[in-house]
């Protein structure tokens, strides 16, 4: 396969494993092409599809349970929701381990096509078992595309630190779309899945036209590959452990809320429209919060920002579990809670990029992101089990508030303030996760 002068292959594909990639001469920057600039936008749209895929189920769960669609119960809804995030976690882990062997464009196309197939076939499911399997299939497909999206965001982030956060807002844009369509179409749930599948099919031709810059041009030199072993031997390794645990907590909050907020609001006595409007508000707040992550981190420092956001999330979630709140009060609390919950994971990764030595930074970010996805599964499953046990209101909100408080405790106990002050290194490798 021929290799272009800027490190890209002549046919626009990624160089497969083992292919030598020619880098630009030192001091000579490769000129960005229009297709290269399209990469972050296409990746953002893929994350929109992922956000819609995950949150559309949360928007429809109350109707599925209320009308007994396919025999849905709270336990069945918990299984379906857990299958979605578990599939995404497994797919992302498998792709991260094997690498992008077939090129970025092909990987994203497979991810979107699989998700679209799952969404389009879901209305045809004859029973809960098939419904759950289709959710698992769609999650696996989307998970395959996550490492590609994060890679493009990180490379773009070298030139613009906010690029990763901008891409991450795609998840919440997809969630907003799910909430809006739910307000219009529910209780007829089938069109919600069909529209999501069609949106993915529309994206496929755009991916076919994309000519991505190969990932190989950013690989570290041989002999300097980051390793988990180096991270474990780091003198402040407990900071790395704390960051992994905090990421687990942060993504448990993000996915637990986005999956179950409409169900929890219905359990608290609110109607379908109010529940979906609050889901919409949650994700509008999340998108706005992510856009301010860079400024907050620079002003407060990574550790202080994470502590503040976990603390605010704990307060907001506790307030949501308090009885007797007016709708306007819920709107304010949900908006602010969405902003801090969504941004906490981004702040954790910024903190890691600042304090971890360069030779272990990629390993640390990989652990933070990978184990954080396990937290997403735990958040959805744990909240769902409470709902299935009839303890939705207010105990589910109290559980999520306790998770945020644990995040505060972990950061206070295991991340000395002196570490960040001693390193004082700008975050240039900040990667923001979508799930």
C-alpha positions in Angstrom: 0.0 0.0 0.0 1.4 3.4 -1.0 1.9 6.0 1.7 1.4 9.7 1.1 3.8 12.4 2.1 1.7 13.6 5.1 1.6 10.1 6.7 -1.7 9.1 5.0 -2.1 6.3 2.7 -2.7 7.2 -0.9 -6.1 5.6 -1.0 -7.2 7.4 2.2 -7.3 4.3 4.3 -5.4 3.6 7.6 -2.2 1.7 7.2 -2.8 -1.8 8.5 -0.8 -3.2 11.4 2.9 -3.7 10.4 2.8 -1.2 7.5 5.5 1.4 7.7 4.1 4.9 8.0 6.2 7.8 6.7 6.1 10.9 9.0 6.7 14.5 7.9 10.2 15.8 8.3 11.0 17.4 11.6 9.7 21.0 11.8 7.4 20.5 8.8 3.7 20.3 9.7 1.4 18.3 7.5 -1.2 20.6 6.0 -4.7 19.7 7.1 -7.0 18.7 4.3 -10.7 19.2 4.1 -11.3 15.4 4.7 -9.0 15.6 7.7 -11.0 18.5 9.1 -14.2 16.5 8.6 -13.0 13.8 11.0 -14.1 15.4 14.2 -17.5 16.3 12.8 -18.1 12.8 11.6 -17.0 11.4 14.9 -19.3 13.8 16.7 -22.2 12.5 14.6 -21.2 8.9 15.4 -21.3 9.9 19.1 -24.8 11.5 18.5 -26.0 8.1 17.2 -24.4 6.4 20.3 -26.1 8.8 22.7 -29.5 8.4 20.9 -29.1 4.6 20.9 -28.5 4.4 24.7 -30.9 7.1 25.9 -33.9 6.2 23.6 -34.4 3.1 25.7 -34.5 5.2 28.9 -37.1 7.5 27.3 -39.3 4.6 26.4 -39.0 2.4 29.5 -41.9 4.0 31.4 -44.3 3.4 28.4 -42.9 -0.2 27.8 -43.6 -1.1 31.5 -46.9 0.7 31.8 -48.5 -0.9 28.7 -46.7 -4.3 29.3 -45.2 -4.2 25.8 -43.7 -7.7 25.0 -44.3 -8.5 28.7 -41.9 -5.8 29.9 -41.4 -5.4 33.7 -38.9 -3.3 35.6 -36.7 -6.4 35.8 -36.8 -6.8 32.0 -36.1 -3.2 31.5 -33.1 -3.4 33.8 -31.8 -6.3 31.8 -32.3 -4.5 28.5 -30.6 -1.3 29.7 -27.7 -3.2 31.2 -27.2 -5.1 27.9 -26.9 -1.9 26.0 -24.1 -0.4 28.1 -22.4 -3.7 28.7 -22.3 -4.4 25.0 -20.7 -1.0 24.4 -18.1 -1.6 27.1 -17.2 -5.0 25.7 -17.0 -3.7 22.2 -14.8 -0.8 23.1 -12.5 -3.0 25.2 -12.1 -5.5 22.3 -11.4 -2.8 19.8 -8.9 -1.1 22.1 -7.1 -4.3 22.6 -6.9 -5.4 19.0 -6.4 -2.0 17.4 -8.0 -0.5 14.3 -6.9 -3.2 12.0 -9.3 -2.4 9.2 -9.1 1.3 9.2 -10.9 4.1 10.9 -13.5 4.6 8.2 -14.5 0.9 8.0 -14.6 0.6 11.8 -16.9 3.5 12.2 -19.1 2.3 9.3 -19.4 -1.2 11.0 -20.2 0.5 14.3 -23.0 2.7 12.9 -24.4 -0.1 10.6 -24.6 -2.5 13.6 -26.3 0.1 15.8 -28.8 1.0 13.0 -29.6 -2.7 12.4 -30.3 -3.1 16.1 -32.6 -0.1 16.3 -34.5 -1.0 13.1 -35.0 -4.6 14.1 -36.1 -3.8 17.7 -39.7 -2.9 16.8 -40.0 -6.4 15.2 -38.8 -8.2 18.4 -41.4 -10.9 19.3 -40.4 -11.0 23.0 -38.2 -9.5 25.7 -35.4 -11.9 25.0 -34.9 -10.9 21.4 -35.3 -7.2 22.4 -32.5 -7.6 24.9 -30.2 -9.4 22.4 -30.8 -6.6 19.9 -29.8 -4.0 22.5 -26.7 -6.0 23.2 -25.8 -6.2 19.5 -26.2 -2.5 19.0 -24.1 -1.7 22.0 -21.3 -4.0 20.8 -21.3 -2.3 17.4 -21.1 1.2 18.9 -18.4 0.1 21.3 -16.2 -0.9 18.4 -16.2 2.7 17.2 -15.5 4.4 20.5 -11.7 4.0 20.4 -11.6 5.6 17.0 -13.7 8.5 18.1 -11.5 9.1 21.1 -8.3 8.8 19.0 -9.5 11.4 16.5 -10.6 13.7 19.4 -7.2 13.3 21.1 -5.3 14.1 17.9 -7.4 17.1 17.3 -7.0 18.1 20.9 -3.2 18.6 20.3 -4.2 21.7 18.4 -7.3 22.6 20.3 -7.8 21.3 23.9 -11.6 21.7 23.7 -12.0 19.3 20.8 -12.4 16.3 23.0 -15.2 17.9 25.1 -16.8 19.1 21.9 -17.0 15.6 20.5 -18.3 14.3 23.8 -21.3 16.7 23.6 -22.5 14.5 20.8 -23.7 11.9 23.3 -25.9 14.5 25.0 -27.1 15.8 21.7 -28.3 12.3 20.8 -30.0 12.1 24.2 -31.7 15.5 23.6 -33.0 14.1 20.3 -34.3 11.0 22.0 -36.1 13.1 24.6 -37.7 15.5 22.0 -38.9 12.6 19.8 -40.3 10.9 22.9 -42.3 14.0 23.7 -43.7 14.0 20.2 -44.3 10.3 19.6 -44.8 8.4 22.8 -46.6 6.2 23.9 -46.0 4.8 20.3 -42.5 3.6 21.0 -41.7 1.9 17.7 -41.0 5.0 15.6 -38.4 6.2 18.1 -36.3 3.2 17.3 -36.9 3.3 13.5 -35.9 7.0 13.3 -32.7 6.3 15.1 -31.9 3.4 12.8 -32.6 5.6 9.7 -30.4 8.4 11.0 -27.5 5.9 11.2 -28.1 4.7 7.6 -28.0 8.3 6.4 -24.6 8.7 8.1 -23.1 5.7 6.3 -22.6 7.5 2.9 -20.8 10.4 4.7 -18.4 7.9 6.3 -17.8 6.3 2.9 -16.6 9.7 1.6 -14.3 10.4 4.6 -10.5 10.0 4.0 -9.1 9.8 7.5 -5.6 10.6 8.5 -3.9 7.4 9.6 -3.6 6.7 13.3 0.0 5.4 12.8 1.4 8.9 12.5 1.0 9.5 16.2 2.4 6.3 17.5 5.2 6.5 20.1 8.7 5.5 19.1 9.6 1.8 19.5 10.7 1.0 23.0 8.7 3.8 24.6 5.2 2.2 24.5 3.3 3.1 27.6 2.6 0.2 29.9 0.5 -0.6 32.9 3.6 -2.0 34.6 5.2 1.5 34.4 2.1 3.0 35.9 2.1 0.6 38.8 5.7 1.3 39.6 5.1 5.1 39.6 5.7 6.6 43.0 2.3 8.2 43.1 0.5 5.1 41.8 -2.4 5.6 44.3 -3.3 8.7 42.4 -3.8 6.5 39.3 -5.9 4.1 41.3 -8.0 6.9 42.7 -8.6 8.3 39.2 -9.8 4.9 38.0 -12.2 4.6 40.9 -13.4 8.1 40.4 -14.0 7.5 36.7 -16.0 4.4 37.7 -18.2 6.6 39.9 -18.5 9.4 37.3 -19.8 7.2 34.5 -22.1 5.3 36.9 -23.8 8.7 37.5 -23.9 9.6 33.8 -25.5 6.4 32.6 -27.6 5.8 35.6 -29.3 9.1 35.3 -29.7 9.1 31.5 -31.2 5.6 31.6 -33.5 5.9 34.6 -34.5 9.6 35.1 -37.8 9.4 33.2 -38.7 6.2 35.2 -37.7 7.8 38.5 -39.8 10.9 37.7 -42.8 8.8 36.9 -42.4 6.9 40.2 -42.3 10.3 41.9 -45.7 11.1 40.5 -44.9 13.2 37.5 -46.5 12.7 34.1 -44.8 11.4 30.9 -44.3 14.9 29.4 -42.7 16.3 32.6 -40.4 13.2 32.9 -39.2 13.6 29.3 -38.8 17.3 29.6 -36.5 16.7 32.6 -34.5 14.2 30.5 -34.2 16.9 27.9 -33.1 19.5 30.5 -30.5 17.0 32.0 -28.8 16.7 28.7 -28.9 20.3 27.7 -27.2 21.1 31.0 -24.7 18.3 30.3 -23.7 19.7 26.9 -23.3 23.2 28.3 -21.3 22.0 31.2 -18.9 20.1 28.9 -18.2 23.3 26.9 -16.9 24.9 30.1 -14.7 22.1 31.3 -11.4 23.6 30.0 -11.9 26.9 31.7 -12.9 25.4 35.0 -9.9 23.1 35.0 -7.5 25.9 34.2 -8.9 28.1 36.9 -9.3 25.6 39.8 -6.9 22.8 38.9 -7.9 19.3 38.1 -8.2 17.9 41.6 -10.2 20.8 43.1 -12.5 20.8 40.1 -13.2 17.1 40.4 -13.9 17.5 44.1 -16.2 20.4 43.5 -18.2 18.7 40.8 -18.6 15.4 42.7 -19.8 17.5 45.7 -22.3 19.5 43.6 -23.5 16.3 42.0 -24.1 14.7 45.4 -26.1 17.7 46.6 -28.2 17.9 43.4 -29.0 14.2 43.4 -30.0 14.4 47.1 -32.3 17.3 46.3 -33.9 15.3 43.4 -34.8 12.6 46.0 -36.5 15.2 48.3 -40.3 15.1 48.2 -42.5 18.1 47.4 -40.4 19.9 44.8 -42.1 22.1 42.3 -41.5 21.4 38.6 -39.6 24.6 38.1 -37.3 23.7 41.1 -36.7 20.3 39.5 -35.8 22.0 36.2 -33.1 24.1 37.9 -31.7 21.2 39.9 -31.7 18.8 37.0 -30.0 21.4 34.7 -27.2 22.1 37.2 -26.9 18.4 38.1 -26.6 17.4 34.4 -23.8 20.0 33.9 -21.6 18.8 36.8 -22.3 15.0 36.3 -21.4 15.0 32.6 -18.3 17.2 33.2 -16.8 15.2 36.1 -15.4 12.4 33.8 -13.8 15.0 31.6 -12.2 16.7 34.6 -10.8 13.4 35.9 -9.1 12.7 32.6 -7.7 16.2 32.5 -6.3 15.7 36.0 -4.7 12.4 34.9 -3.1 14.1 31.9 -1.6 16.7 34.2 -0.1 14.5 37.0 0.8 11.2 35.3 4.3 10.9 33.8 4.3 11.1 30.0 5.6 7.5 29.6 2.5 6.1 31.6 -0.1 8.7 30.5 -1.7 6.6 27.8 -1.8 3.5 30.0 -3.4 5.6 32.8 -6.0 7.1 30.4 -6.8 3.6 29.0 -7.5 2.3 32.5 -9.5 5.3 33.5 -11.7 5.0 30.4 -11.9 1.2 30.3 -12.8 0.7 34.0 -15.0 3.7 33.9 -17.2 1.9 31.4 -17.6 -0.9 34.0 -19.0 1.9 36.2 -21.5 2.7 33.6 -22.8 -0.9 33.7 -22.9 -0.8 37.5 -24.8 2.5 37.6 -27.5 1.2 35.2 -27.7 -2.2 36.9 -27.7 -0.9 40.5 -30.3 1.7 39.9 -32.4 -0.7 37.9 -32.3 -3.3 40.7 -33.6 -0.7 43.2 -36.5 0.2 40.8 -37.3 -3.5 40.3 -37.5 -3.9 44.1 -40.0 -1.1 44.4 -37.5 1.4 45.9 -37.3 3.8 43.0 -38.3 6.9 44.9 -36.4 8.3 46.7 -33.8 5.6 47.2 -32.5 5.5 43.7 -31.5 9.2 43.9 -30.0 8.6 47.3 -27.9 5.7 45.9 -26.6 8.0 43.1 -25.9 10.7 45.6 -23.9 8.3 47.7 -21.9 7.3 44.6 -21.0 11.0 44.1 -20.0 11.3 47.7 -17.7 8.2 47.4 -16.1 10.0 44.5 -15.3 12.9 46.8 -14.0 10.6 49.5 -11.7 8.7 47.1 -10.2 11.9 45.7 -9.7 13.5 49.1 -8.0 10.4 50.6 -6.0 9.1 47.7 -4.9 12.1 45.7 -2.6 14.4 47.7 -2.9 18.0 46.7 0.9 18.2 46.6 1.1 15.9 43.6 -0.6 18.2 41.2 1.2 21.2 42.5 4.6 19.5 42.1 4.0 18.4 38.6 2.3 21.6 37.3 2.2 20.2 33.8 -0.5 21.4 31.3 -2.9 18.8 30.2 -2.2 18.2 26.5 -3.5 14.6 26.2 -7.0 15.1 27.6 -9.4 12.5 26.3 -13.1 12.8 27.0 -15.2 9.5 27.0 -18.9 9.2 25.7 -19.9 5.8 27.7 
